[in-house]
């Protein structure tokens, strides 16, 4: 008479298979490069109310306390990771953006694409 697997064994096998599947997909997602153009589009829709998002925009005015994206990109030691962190963990007066991780990465890549454009 064949042994029937217990519910616990089935759950354990399913959980293990799920972890393996997720781990195998993670490198594919990590290899996808950020899309600078998509980041610019998000910035033009969501960030332009507070930041100057374009390099050398004509007649743009925002609060002096809120840096332009070009200024952010050119801060000493600035990296894509530090920009991502600032977006994911906002600080006053920056609101919670509720962007997907992909959108955050795209916006950060766009910001860093402005580095040294002075």
The first five atom37 places (N, CA, C, CB, O) and aatype in JSON, in Angstrom:
{
  "aatype": [20, 20, 20, 20, 20, 20, 20, 20, 20, 20, 20, 20, 20, 20, 20, 20, 20, 20, 20, 20, 20, 20, 20, 20, 20, 20, 20, 20, 20, 20, 20, 20, 20, 20, 20, 20, 20, 20, 20, 20, 20, 20, 20, 20, 20, 20, 20, 20, 20, 20, 20, 20, 20, 20, 20, 20, 20, 20, 20, 20, 20, 20, 20, 20, 20, 20, 20, 20, 20, 20, 20, 20, 20, 20, 20, 20, 20, 20, 20, 20, 20, 20, 20, 20, 20, 20, 20, 20, 20, 20, 20, 20, 20, 20, 20, 20, 20, 20, 20, 20, 20, 20, 20, 20, 20, 20, 20, 20, 20, 20, 20, 20, 20, 20, 20, 20, 20, 20],
  "atom_mask": [
    [1, 1, 1, 1, 1],
    [1, 1, 1, 1, 1],
    [1, 1, 1, 1, 1],
    [1, 1, 1, 1, 1],
    [1, 1, 1, 1, 1],
    [1, 1, 1, 1, 1],
    [1, 1, 1, 1, 1],
    [1, 1, 1, 1, 1],
    [1, 1, 1, 1, 1],
    [1, 1, 1, 1, 1],
    [1, 1, 1, 1, 1],
    [1, 1, 1, 1, 1],
    [1, 1, 1, 1, 1],
    [1, 1, 1, 1, 1],
    [1, 1, 1, 1, 1],
    [1, 1, 1, 1, 1],
    [1, 1, 1, 1, 1],
    [1, 1, 1, 1, 1],
    [1, 1, 1, 1, 1],
    [1, 1, 1, 1, 1],
    [1, 1, 1, 1, 1],
    [1, 1, 1, 1, 1],
    [1, 1, 1, 1, 1],
    [1, 1, 1, 1, 1],
    [1, 1, 1, 1, 1],
    [1, 1, 1, 1, 1],
    [1, 1, 1, 1, 1],
    [1, 1, 1, 1, 1],
    [1, 1, 1, 1, 1],
    [1, 1, 1, 1, 1],
    [1, 1, 1, 1, 1],
    [1, 1, 1, 1, 1],
    [1, 1, 1, 1, 1],
    [1, 1, 1, 1, 1],
    [1, 1, 1, 1, 1],
    [1, 1, 1, 1, 1],
    [1, 1, 1, 1, 1],
    [1, 1, 1, 1, 1],
    [1, 1, 1, 1, 1],
    [1, 1, 1, 1, 1],
    [1, 1, 1, 1, 1],
    [1, 1, 1, 1, 1],
    [1, 1, 1, 1, 1],
    [1, 1, 1, 1, 1],
    [1, 1, 1, 1, 1],
    [1, 1, 1, 1, 1],
    [1, 1, 1, 1, 1],
    [1, 1, 1, 1, 1],
    [1, 1, 1, 1, 1],
    [1, 1, 1, 1, 1],
    [1, 1, 1, 1, 1],
    [1, 1, 1, 1, 1],
    [1, 1, 1, 1, 1],
    [1, 1, 1, 1, 1],
    [1, 1, 1, 1, 1],
    [1, 1, 1, 1, 1],
    [1, 1, 1, 1, 1],
    [1, 1, 1, 1, 1],
    [1, 1, 1, 1, 1],
    [1, 1, 1, 1, 1],
    [1, 1, 1, 1, 1],
    [1, 1, 1, 1, 1],
    [1, 1, 1, 1, 1],
    [1, 1, 1, 1, 1],
    [1, 1, 1, 1, 1],
    [1, 1, 1, 1, 1],
    [1, 1, 1, 1, 1],
    [1, 1, 1, 1, 1],
    [1, 1, 1, 1, 1],
    [1, 1, 1, 1, 1],
    [1, 1, 1, 1, 1],
    [1, 1, 1, 1, 1],
    [1, 1, 1, 1, 1],
    [1, 1, 1, 1, 1],
    [1, 1, 1, 1, 1],
    [1, 1, 1, 1, 1],
    [1, 1, 1, 1, 1],
    [1, 1, 1, 1, 1],
    [1, 1, 1, 1, 1],
    [1, 1, 1, 1, 1],
    [1, 1, 1, 1, 1],
    [1, 1, 1, 1, 1],
    [1, 1, 1, 1, 1],
    [1, 1, 1, 1, 1],
    [1, 1, 1, 1, 1],
    [1, 1, 1, 1, 1],
    [1, 1, 1, 1, 1],
    [1, 1, 1, 1, 1],
    [1, 1, 1, 1, 1],
    [1, 1, 1, 1, 1],
    [1, 1, 1, 1, 1],
    [1, 1, 1, 1, 1],
    [1, 1, 1, 1, 1],
    [1, 1, 1, 1, 1],
    [1, 1, 1, 1, 1],
    [1, 1, 1, 1, 1],
    [1, 1, 1, 1, 1],
    [1, 1, 1, 1, 1],
    [1, 1, 1, 1, 1],
    [1, 1, 1, 1, 1],
    [1, 1, 1, 1, 1],
    [1, 1, 1, 1, 1],
    [1, 1, 1, 1, 1],
    [1, 1, 1, 1, 1],
    [1, 1, 1, 1, 1],
    [1, 1, 1, 1, 1],
    [1, 1, 1, 1, 1],
    [1, 1, 1, 1, 1],
    [1, 1, 1, 1, 1],
    [1, 1, 1, 1, 1],
    [1, 1, 1, 1, 1],
    [1, 1, 1, 1, 1],
    [1, 1, 1, 1, 1],
    [1, 1, 1, 1, 1],
    [1, 1, 1, 1, 1],
    [1, 1, 1, 1, 1],
    [1, 1, 1, 1, 1],
    [1, 1, 1, 1, 1]
  ],
  "atom_positions": [
    [[0.84, -1.17, 0.0], [0.0, 0.0, 0.0], [0.89, 1.24, 0.0], [-0.96, -0.01, 1.22], [1.74, 1.38, 0.89]],
    [[0.73, 2.17, -0.99], [1.59, 3.36, -1.05], [1.28, 4.31, 0.1], [1.41, 4.08, -2.4], [0.13, 4.43, 0.54]],
    [[2.32, 4.98, 0.56], [2.14, 5.96, 1.63], [1.65, 7.27, 1.04], [3.45, 6.17, 2.41], [2.15, 7.73, 0.02]],
    [[0.68, 7.87, 1.7], [0.16, 9.17, 1.28], [0.93, 10.25, 2.03], [-1.39, 9.28, 1.55], [1.1, 10.15, 3.24]],
    [[1.39, 11.28, 1.33], [2.1, 12.34, 2.03], [1.15, 13.09, 2.96], [2.75, 13.32, 1.03], [-0.03, 13.27, 2.65]],
    [[1.67, 13.52, 4.09], [0.85, 14.27, 5.03], [0.64, 15.7, 4.53], [1.51, 14.29, 6.44], [1.34, 16.17, 3.63]],
    [[-0.33, 16.36, 5.11], [-0.59, 17.77, 4.74], [0.63, 18.62, 4.99], [-1.8, 18.32, 5.53], [0.95, 19.53, 4.22]],
    [[1.31, 18.32, 6.08], [2.5, 19.1, 6.41], [3.58, 18.91, 5.35], [3.05, 18.68, 7.8], [4.24, 19.88, 4.96]],
    [[3.77, 17.69, 4.87], [4.76, 17.42, 3.83], [4.4, 18.13, 2.54], [4.88, 15.92, 3.58], [5.27, 18.68, 1.86]],
    [[3.14, 18.13, 2.21], [2.69, 18.81, 0.99], [2.94, 20.31, 1.1], [1.19, 18.52, 0.72], [3.43, 20.93, 0.16]],
    [[2.61, 20.89, 2.23], [2.83, 22.33, 2.44], [4.32, 22.66, 2.37], [2.25, 22.78, 3.8], [4.72, 23.67, 1.78]],
    [[5.15, 21.8, 2.98], [6.58, 22.03, 2.97], [7.14, 21.95, 1.55], [7.29, 21.02, 3.87], [7.97, 22.76, 1.16]],
    [[6.67, 20.97, 0.78], [7.13, 20.85, -0.61], [6.68, 22.06, -1.44], [6.6, 19.55, -1.25], [7.45, 22.57, -2.25]],
    [[5.45, 22.5, -1.23], [4.94, 23.66, -1.97], [5.73, 24.91, -1.6], [3.44, 23.87, -1.68], [6.09, 25.69, -2.48]],
    [[5.99, 25.1, -0.31], [6.75, 26.27, 0.13], [8.16, 26.26, -0.44], [6.8, 26.33, 1.67], [8.66, 27.29, -0.89]],
    [[8.79, 25.1, -0.44], [10.15, 24.98, -0.99], [10.16, 25.29, -2.48], [10.71, 23.57, -0.73], [11.04, 26.0, -2.97]],
    [[9.18, 24.74, -3.19], [9.1, 25.0, -4.64], [8.86, 26.48, -4.9], [7.97, 24.16, -5.27], [9.41, 27.04, -5.85]],
    [[8.04, 27.13, -4.08], [7.76, 28.55, -4.25], [9.02, 29.39, -4.05], [6.68, 29.01, -3.28], [9.28, 30.32, -4.81]],
    [[9.8, 29.06, -3.02], [11.03, 29.8, -2.74], [12.03, 29.62, -3.88], [11.65, 29.33, -1.41], [12.68, 30.58, -4.3]],
    [[12.15, 28.39, -4.38], [13.07, 28.13, -5.48], [12.64, 28.89, -6.73], [13.15, 26.61, -5.78], [13.47, 29.47, -7.43]],
    [[11.34, 28.9, -7.02], [10.84, 29.61, -8.19], [11.08, 31.11, -8.06], [9.34, 29.34, -8.39], [11.52, 31.76, -9.02]],
    [[10.81, 31.66, -6.89], [11.02, 33.1, -6.69], [12.51, 33.44, -6.8], [10.48, 33.54, -5.32], [12.86, 34.47, -7.38]],
    [[13.36, 32.6, -6.24], [14.8, 32.86, -6.3], [15.32, 32.78, -7.73], [15.56, 31.88, -5.42], [16.23, 33.52, -8.1]],
    [[14.75, 31.91, -8.51], [15.22, 31.8, -9.89], [14.78, 32.97, -10.74], [14.73, 30.5, -10.5], [15.42, 33.28, -11.75]],
    [[13.69, 33.63, -10.37], [13.22, 34.8, -11.12], [13.91, 36.08, -10.69], [11.73, 34.95, -10.96], [14.0, 37.02, -11.48]],
    [[14.38, 36.15, -9.47], [14.99, 37.37, -8.94], [16.16, 37.85, -9.78], [15.44, 37.15, -7.53], [16.23, 39.05, -10.06]],
    [[17.09, 36.99, -10.2], [18.21, 37.49, -11.01], [17.75, 38.1, -12.33], [19.19, 36.38, -11.27], [18.38, 39.04, -12.82]],
    [[16.69, 37.59, -12.91], [16.19, 38.15, -14.16], [15.71, 39.58, -13.93], [15.04, 37.27, -14.75], [16.03, 40.47, -14.71]],
    [[14.96, 39.8, -12.86], [14.47, 41.14, -12.55], [15.62, 42.07, -12.22], [13.46, 41.1, -11.38], [15.62, 43.23, -12.6]],
    [[16.62, 41.56, -11.5], [17.75, 42.39, -11.11], [18.59, 42.8, -12.32], [18.61, 41.66, -10.1], [19.26, 43.83, -12.28]],
    [[18.55, 42.01, -13.38], [19.35, 42.3, -14.56], [18.67, 43.3, -15.49], [19.64, 41.04, -15.31], [19.31, 43.84, -16.39]],
    [[17.4, 43.56, -15.28], [16.7, 44.51, -16.14], [17.22, 45.92, -15.84], [15.16, 44.42, -15.92], [17.07, 46.4, -14.71]],
    [[17.81, 46.57, -16.82], [18.32, 47.92, -16.56], [17.17, 48.92, -16.41], [19.27, 48.36, -17.69], [16.12, 48.75, -17.03]],
    [[17.37, 49.94, -15.59], [16.34, 50.96, -15.45], [16.12, 51.68, -16.77], [16.71, 51.96, -14.35], [17.02, 51.78, -17.61]],
    [[14.93, 52.18, -16.95], [14.54, 52.86, -18.17], [14.54, 54.37, -17.89], [13.14, 52.38, -18.67], [13.61, 54.89, -17.27]],
    [[15.57, 55.06, -18.34], [15.72, 56.49, -18.09], [14.55, 57.28, -18.68], [17.06, 57.0, -18.67], [14.05, 58.21, -18.05]],
    [[14.12, 56.92, -19.89], [13.02, 57.63, -20.55], [11.73, 57.48, -19.74], [12.81, 57.1, -21.99], [10.99, 58.44, -19.57]],
    [[11.46, 56.27, -19.25], [10.27, 56.05, -18.43], [10.38, 56.83, -17.12], [10.07, 54.54, -18.14], [9.38, 57.35, -16.63]],
    [[11.59, 56.91, -16.57], [11.8, 57.68, -15.35], [11.52, 59.16, -15.56], [13.22, 57.49, -14.85], [10.95, 59.83, -14.7]],
    [[11.93, 59.66, -16.7], [11.67, 61.07, -17.03], [10.16, 61.3, -17.15], [12.38, 61.47, -18.36], [9.65, 62.32, -16.69]],
    [[9.46, 60.37, -17.77], [8.0, 60.51, -17.92], [7.3, 60.53, -16.57], [7.45, 59.37, -18.78], [6.39, 61.33, -16.36]],
    [[7.72, 59.66, -15.65], [7.14, 59.66, -14.31], [7.44, 60.98, -13.61], [7.68, 58.46, -13.47], [6.56, 61.58, -12.99]],
    [[8.68, 61.43, -13.72], [9.08, 62.68, -13.08], [8.3, 63.87, -13.62], [10.57, 62.92, -13.28], [7.9, 64.75, -12.86]],
    [[8.07, 63.89, -14.93], [7.32, 64.99, -15.53], [5.87, 65.01, -15.05], [7.37, 64.89, -17.05], [5.24, 66.07, -15.04]],
    [[5.34, 63.86, -14.67], [3.96, 63.79, -14.19], [3.85, 64.04, -12.69], [3.36, 62.44, -14.52], [2.97, 64.77, -12.24]],
    [[4.77, 63.44, -11.92], [4.6, 63.44, -10.46], [5.51, 64.38, -9.7], [4.8, 62.09, -9.96], [5.15, 64.82, -8.61]],
    [[6.66, 64.71, -10.23], [7.66, 65.44, -9.45], [7.75, 66.92, -9.8], [9.0, 64.81, -9.65], [8.29, 67.72, -9.04]],
    [[7.22, 67.27, -10.96], [7.4, 68.62, -11.49], [6.72, 69.7, -10.63], [6.86, 68.68, -12.9], [7.06, 70.87, -10.74]],
    [[5.78, 69.31, -9.81], [5.11, 70.29, -8.94], [6.04, 70.85, -7.87], [3.91, 69.67, -8.29], [5.82, 71.95, -7.37]],
    [[7.07, 70.09, -7.52], [8.0, 70.52, -6.48], [9.43, 70.7, -6.98], [7.99, 69.52, -5.35], [10.13, 71.63, -6.56]],
    [[9.87, 69.83, -7.88], [11.26, 69.86, -8.36], [11.33, 70.38, -9.79], [11.87, 68.45, -8.28], [10.37, 70.27, -10.56]],
    [[12.47, 70.95, -10.13], [12.78, 71.2, -11.54], [13.35, 69.89, -12.03], [13.8, 72.43, -11.74], [14.42, 69.47, -11.58]],
    [[12.65, 69.23, -12.93], [13.05, 67.89, -13.35], [13.86, 67.86, -14.64], [11.84, 67.04, -13.51], [14.55, 66.88, -14.92]],
    [[13.78, 68.92, -15.42], [14.49, 68.97, -16.7], [15.77, 69.8, -16.54], [13.58, 69.56, -17.81], [15.8, 70.76, -15.77]],
    [[16.8, 69.43, -17.27], [18.01, 70.27, -17.23], [17.74, 71.6, -17.95], [19.22, 69.53, -17.87], [17.19, 71.62, -19.05]],
    [[18.13, 72.68, -17.33], [18.02, 74.02, -17.92], [16.62, 74.34, -18.45], [19.01, 74.17, -19.03], [16.48, 74.73, -19.61]],
    [[15.58, 74.18, -17.62], [14.24, 74.5, -18.11], [14.04, 76.01, -18.17], [13.17, 73.86, -17.21], [14.55, 76.74, -17.32]],
    [[13.3, 76.49, -19.15], [13.04, 77.92, -19.24], [11.96, 78.34, -18.24], [12.62, 78.31, -20.67], [10.93, 77.68, -18.12]],
    [[12.2, 79.42, -17.52], [11.21, 80.03, -16.65], [10.61, 79.08, -15.61], [10.12, 80.6, -17.47], [9.41, 79.18, -15.32]],
    [[11.38, 78.19, -15.04], [10.87, 77.29, -14.01], [11.11, 77.89, -12.64], [11.53, 75.9, -14.12], [12.18, 78.42, -12.36]],
    [[10.1, 77.8, -11.81], [10.25, 78.27, -10.44], [9.7, 77.23, -9.48], [9.54, 79.63, -10.24], [8.61, 76.7, -9.67]],
    [[10.47, 76.94, -8.46], [10.05, 76.08, -7.36], [10.65, 76.65, -6.09], [10.48, 74.58, -7.58], [11.44, 77.6, -6.14]],
    [[10.29, 76.09, -4.97], [10.82, 76.54, -3.69], [12.34, 76.42, -3.67], [10.2, 75.74, -2.55], [12.9, 75.47, -4.2]],
    [[12.98, 77.39, -3.06], [14.44, 77.37, -2.96], [14.92, 76.21, -2.09], [14.96, 78.7, -2.4], [16.08, 75.8, -2.19]],
    [[14.04, 75.69, -1.24], [14.41, 74.59, -0.35], [14.35, 73.22, -1.03], [13.51, 74.58, 0.86], [14.81, 72.23, -0.46]],
    [[13.8, 73.16, -2.22], [13.64, 71.88, -2.92], [14.6, 71.86, -4.11], [12.15, 71.67, -3.4], [14.48, 72.66, -5.03]],
    [[15.56, 70.93, -4.08], [16.58, 70.93, -5.13], [16.07, 70.44, -6.47], [17.74, 70.08, -4.7], [15.18, 69.6, -6.55]],
    [[16.66, 70.97, -7.52], [16.4, 70.49, -8.88], [17.02, 69.11, -9.02], [16.97, 71.47, -9.95], [17.98, 68.78, -8.32]],
    [[16.48, 68.3, -9.92], [17.02, 66.96, -10.13], [18.5, 67.02, -10.52], [16.23, 66.24, -11.22], [19.28, 66.16, -10.1]],
    [[18.88, 67.99, -11.3], [20.27, 68.12, -11.71], [21.17, 68.38, -10.51], [20.42, 69.26, -12.75], [22.29, 67.87, -10.44]],
    [[20.69, 69.17, -9.57], [21.44, 69.45, -8.34], [21.57, 68.18, -7.5], [20.75, 70.55, -7.51], [22.64, 67.89, -6.96]],
    [[20.48, 67.41, -7.41], [20.51, 66.15, -6.67], [21.55, 65.22, -7.28], [19.11, 65.48, -6.67], [22.35, 64.61, -6.56]],
    [[21.55, 65.1, -8.6], [22.47, 64.2, -9.29], [23.93, 64.58, -9.07], [22.16, 64.18, -10.78], [24.8, 63.71, -9.04]],
    [[24.19, 65.86, -8.92], [25.57, 66.33, -8.81], [26.06, 66.52, -7.38], [25.7, 67.62, -9.54], [27.13, 67.09, -7.16]],
    [[25.3, 66.05, -6.41], [25.77, 66.09, -5.03], [26.97, 65.16, -4.89], [24.65, 65.69, -4.02], [26.98, 64.08, -5.49]],
    [[27.96, 65.55, -4.12], [29.13, 64.67, -3.94], [28.71, 63.32, -3.36], [30.17, 65.35, -3.0], [27.95, 63.25, -2.39]],
    [[29.2, 62.26, -3.96], [28.92, 60.91, -3.49], [27.54, 60.37, -3.84], [29.07, 60.88, -2.04], [27.18, 59.28, -3.42]],
    [[26.79, 61.13, -4.61], [25.43, 60.69, -4.97], [25.49, 59.47, -5.89], [24.65, 61.83, -5.66], [26.29, 59.43, -6.82]],
    [[24.65, 58.49, -5.62], [24.55, 57.29, -6.45], [23.09, 56.99, -6.72], [25.24, 56.09, -5.76], [22.19, 57.57, -6.1]],
    [[22.85, 56.09, -7.64], [21.48, 55.65, -7.91], [20.87, 55.09, -6.63], [21.45, 54.59, -9.05], [19.7, 55.35, -6.33]],
    [[21.65, 54.33, -5.86], [21.13, 53.73, -4.64], [20.71, 54.77, -3.61], [22.17, 52.8, -4.04], [19.7, 54.6, -2.93]],
    [[21.47, 55.86, -3.47], [21.09, 56.88, -2.5], [19.84, 57.62, -2.96], [22.24, 57.87, -2.29], [19.01, 58.01, -2.14]],
    [[19.7, 57.81, -4.25], [18.48, 58.44, -4.78], [17.28, 57.53, -4.56], [18.64, 58.78, -6.3], [16.22, 57.98, -4.13]],
    [[17.45, 56.25, -4.85], [16.37, 55.27, -4.61], [15.95, 55.31, -3.15], [16.83, 53.84, -5.0], [14.76, 55.34, -2.84]],
    [[16.92, 55.32, -2.24], [16.62, 55.37, -0.82], [15.84, 56.62, -0.43], [17.89, 55.31, -0.02], [14.92, 56.54, 0.39]],
    [[16.19, 57.76, -1.0], [15.49, 59.01, -0.69], [14.05, 58.99, -1.2], [16.24, 60.19, -1.29], [13.17, 59.62, -0.61]],
    [[13.83, 58.28, -2.3], [12.47, 58.18, -2.83], [11.65, 57.18, -2.02], [12.49, 57.77, -4.31], [10.49, 57.44, -1.69]],
    [[12.26, 56.04, -1.69], [11.54, 55.0, -0.94], [11.24, 55.41, 0.49], [12.33, 53.72, -0.94], [10.19, 55.07, 1.03]],
    [[12.17, 56.15, 1.1], [11.98, 56.61, 2.48], [12.0, 58.13, 2.43], [13.1, 56.04, 3.46], [13.02, 58.76, 2.73]],
    [[10.88, 58.71, 2.06], [10.84, 60.17, 1.86], [11.02, 60.92, 3.18], [9.53, 60.59, 1.2], [10.78, 60.39, 4.26]],
    [[11.43, 62.14, 3.05], [11.64, 63.03, 4.17], [10.85, 64.3, 3.92], [13.15, 63.34, 4.37], [10.67, 64.7, 2.77]],
    [[10.37, 64.95, 4.99], [9.61, 66.18, 4.78], [10.45, 67.2, 4.02], [9.14, 66.77, 6.12], [11.64, 67.31, 4.29]],
    [[9.9, 67.92, 3.12], [8.49, 67.99, 2.72], [8.11, 67.0, 1.62], [8.16, 69.37, 2.27], [7.02, 67.1, 1.06]],
    [[9.0, 66.03, 1.31], [8.7, 65.1, 0.22], [7.59, 64.14, 0.63], [9.96, 64.31, -0.19], [7.65, 63.53, 1.7]],
    [[6.56, 64.01, -0.21], [5.46, 63.1, 0.11], [5.84, 61.65, -0.22], [4.18, 63.5, -0.64], [6.82, 61.39, -0.92]],
    [[5.04, 60.73, 0.3], [5.18, 59.33, -0.08], [4.67, 59.22, -1.52], [4.38, 58.37, 0.89], [3.53, 59.6, -1.8]],
    [[5.49, 58.72, -2.41], [5.16, 58.72, -3.83], [4.31, 57.54, -4.27], [6.42, 58.74, -4.63], [3.65, 57.61, -5.31]],
    [[4.31, 56.47, -3.5], [3.57, 55.25, -3.85], [3.92, 54.73, -5.24], [2.08, 55.53, -3.78], [3.05, 54.25, -5.96]],
    [[5.18, 54.82, -5.6], [5.64, 54.3, -6.88], [6.04, 52.84, -6.74], [6.82, 55.13, -7.42], [6.42, 52.39, -5.66]],
    [[5.95, 52.11, -7.84], [6.45, 50.73, -7.84], [7.97, 50.77, -7.76], [5.97, 49.95, -9.11], [8.59, 51.81, -8.01]],
    [[8.56, 49.65, -7.42], [10.02, 49.58, -7.34], [10.64, 49.9, -8.71], [10.48, 48.18, -6.85], [11.66, 50.57, -8.79]],
    [[10.01, 49.4, -9.77], [10.49, 49.67, -11.13], [10.45, 51.17, -11.43], [9.66, 48.9, -12.17], [11.39, 51.72, -11.99]],
    [[9.35, 51.84, -11.05], [9.24, 53.28, -11.29], [10.29, 54.06, -10.49], [7.82, 53.77, -10.91], [10.89, 55.0, -11.0]],
    [[10.5, 53.64, -9.24], [11.52, 54.3, -8.41], [12.9, 54.16, -9.06], [11.54, 53.69, -6.98], [13.64, 55.14, -9.16]],
    [[13.22, 52.95, -9.5], [14.51, 52.73, -10.16], [14.64, 53.56, -11.43], [14.7, 51.25, -10.49], [15.71, 54.09, -11.72]],
    [[13.55, 53.67, -12.18], [13.57, 54.46, -13.42], [13.78, 55.94, -13.12], [12.27, 54.26, -14.2], [14.57, 56.61, -13.79]],
    [[13.07, 56.47, -12.12], [13.22, 57.89, -11.76], [14.64, 58.15, -11.26], [12.18, 58.3, -10.67], [15.25, 59.15, -11.63]],
    [[15.16, 57.26, -10.44], [16.53, 57.42, -9.94], [17.53, 57.41, -11.09], [16.87, 56.31, -8.92], [18.48, 58.19, -11.1]],
    [[17.33, 56.52, -12.04], [18.23, 56.47, -13.2], [18.12, 57.76, -14.01], [17.9, 55.24, -14.11], [19.13, 58.27, -14.49]],
    [[16.92, 58.29, -14.16], [16.76, 59.55, -14.88], [17.5, 60.67, -14.14], [15.26, 59.91, -15.04], [18.23, 61.45, -14.76]],
    [[17.31, 60.74, -12.83], [17.99, 61.79, -12.06], [19.5, 61.68, -12.25], [17.64, 61.69, -10.55], [20.16, 62.69, -12.5]],
    [[20.04, 60.5, -12.14], [21.49, 60.33, -12.26], [21.97, 60.55, -13.7], [21.9, 58.95, -11.78], [23.15, 60.8, -13.92]],
    [[21.07, 60.45, -14.67], [21.46, 60.75, -16.06], [21.76, 62.23, -16.24], [20.36, 60.32, -17.03], [22.36, 62.63, -17.24]],
    [[21.34, 63.05, -15.28], [21.56, 64.49, -15.35], [22.89, 64.92, -14.72], [20.42, 65.22, -14.66], [23.23, 66.1, -14.72]],
    [[23.62, 63.96, -14.19], [24.89, 64.26, -13.51], [25.87, 64.96, -14.47], [25.53, 62.95, -12.96], [26.03, 64.57, -15.62]],
    [[26.5, 65.99, -13.94], [27.52, 66.77, -14.65], [27.01, 67.47, -15.91], [28.66, 65.86, -15.02], [27.8, 67.75, -16.81]],
    [[25.76, 67.74, -15.98], [25.2, 68.5, -17.12], [25.09, 69.96, -16.71], [23.8, 67.93, -17.58], [23.98, 70.47, -16.53]],
    [[26.18, 70.61, -16.56], [26.15, 72.02, -16.15], [26.88, 72.86, -17.12], [26.72, 72.21, -14.77], [26.96, 74.08, -16.94]]
  ]
}
